Amino acid sequence: MSIQLSPLPLPAKADPVRMAEFGREIKGVDLKNVTPAQFAQIREALYKHEVILFRDVQISPAEQAAFTKAFDTTTGYGHAFDPSVSEISTRLLQMHGIPGVPEVQLIGHGTIFNHEGVARADLNHPTHKEFHKTVVSPEDEAKGYTRYYRWHIDAAFYDLSPPRVTSLYGAIVPKGIPQIVRYDDGSGDELPVTLGATAFVNTNNTFELLPAEYKSLAVRMKVKYAPHLYAWVNNTHAVSTGIAIENEGLEVPLGDLPPWTEEKRKVLSVLWKNEVTGKLHFQVHPSIAHELLVDPLPAGANRTGALYPDGAHITDLRTVRDILFKIQRPGIASNLVYAHDWQKNDLVLFHNRGLMHSVTGALKDDDLRVFHQCNLHGSDDPAPPSAEDIKKYA
């Protein structure tokens, strides 16, 4: 039996061309009894549409973990710390593992008791006020204005390969007054969102929007990540759009981080090739990029207007961030964002190698929100641009 695909409701201002294929709701499948043919259709839908939604799902943490693992069967725990540790907490990352299924984490807001074997968990829905250098004023917040928290990719970027898929299950979903995400960067850009919406952008759009000289740079460029990413940026602040870190020199020196080894640091192409569509996605976690490595132009390539035609190893952090911001900021324009309106028992899977996402909004003290999140590290690194891609764009 074939699955049924329906477009997700996009914002009124969504780009009708660039967002046409983004997001699908899937019906006609029992997730407890998925046939091989149905799973093949689900997998193809995920890679083609980037976000897939199953409404009104009853699924246990163990079932969620098994379904997520089906997309990459040789994977394991998704973060670079001991899976026997049930909790981890930094300023930018709070995690509560579910007993017996540590790869499924409790995230959300409020205090919950006796949930899936967890006696008590104090959850916090992160807001921009905890991370941004500037914040929305109390007066504007009372009017419903808010911001994206932090655009990111789910990955450790140390030792382990990035997950292919993340699954999010809305066990308890609060309802409240809609809010308006404000960019506060002089663009005037805004996006209406429902309370606690998760925002997504397709990073193939980020690449396709680039002018020719930046496409040439992208197909030749790799990024080297800092070790212990959340510890490294624990004291830093983000810009108002959540797409970059302010240059304040507040990063923890690498020598002061927990023990790490150079060979485990991830160096990846900034472009990841979609393994179903073949499209190129500009996939860089902007908060934790540490260095950029640029290959020289291939022999015979047009050098007119080229950026770093002879290659470069860029270690100045301000320059690294300036380059990435120039590339990534257009890709989060409000007409390219899908903000998911969560309903109780929604199961959302997203292609973690083809998009970025961000928390939005601010919840009140008495808003209870409980989600189950699962991402498993990849069995291999993402595919970089092919020789044909480099010839085409460089």
Salt bridges, closest charged atoms under 4 A:
GLU21 OE1 - ARG24 NH2 3.70
GLU21 OE1 - HIS49 ND1 3.57
GLU50 OE2 - HIS281 NE2 3.79
GLU50 OE1 - HIS351 ND1 2.82
GLU63 OE1 - LYS32 NZ 2.72
ASP72 OD2 - ARG164 NH1 2.54
GLU87 OE2 - HIS96 ND1 3.46
ASP122 OD1 - ARG120 NH2 3.14
ASP140 OD1 - LYS143 NZ 3.96
ASP140 OD2 - ARG182 NH1 2.95
GLU141 OE2 - LYS129 NZ 2.96
ASP154 OD1 - HIS152 NE2 3.43
ASP154 OD1 - HIS357 NE2 3.37
ASP184 OD2 - ARG147 NH2 2.99
ASP184 OD1 - ARG182 NE 2.67
ASP185 OD2 - ARG329 NE 2.90
GLU208 OE1 - LYS215 NZ 3.74
GLU248 OE2 - LYS133 NZ 3.82
GLU248 OE1 - HIS237 ND1 2.77
GLU251 OE2 - ARG321 NH1 2.84
GLU262 OE2 - LYS224 NZ 2.31
GLU262 OE1 - ARG265 NH1 3.37
GLU275 OE2 - ARG43 NH2 2.97
GLU275 OE1 - ARG164 NE 3.03
GLU291 OE2 - HIS290 ND1 3.45
GLU291 OE1 - HIS313 NE2 2.61
ASP295 OD2 - LYS222 NZ 3.63
ASP310 OD1 - ARG303 NH2 2.79
ASP341 OD1 - LYS175 NZ 3.74
ASP346 OD2 - ARG55 NH1 2.60
ASP346 OD2 - HIS340 NE2 2.99
ASP380 OD1 - ARG164 NH2 2.84
ASP380 OD1 - ARG353 NH1 3.57
ASP381 OD1 - LYS266 NZ 2.77
ASP389 OD2 - LYS273 NZ 2.85
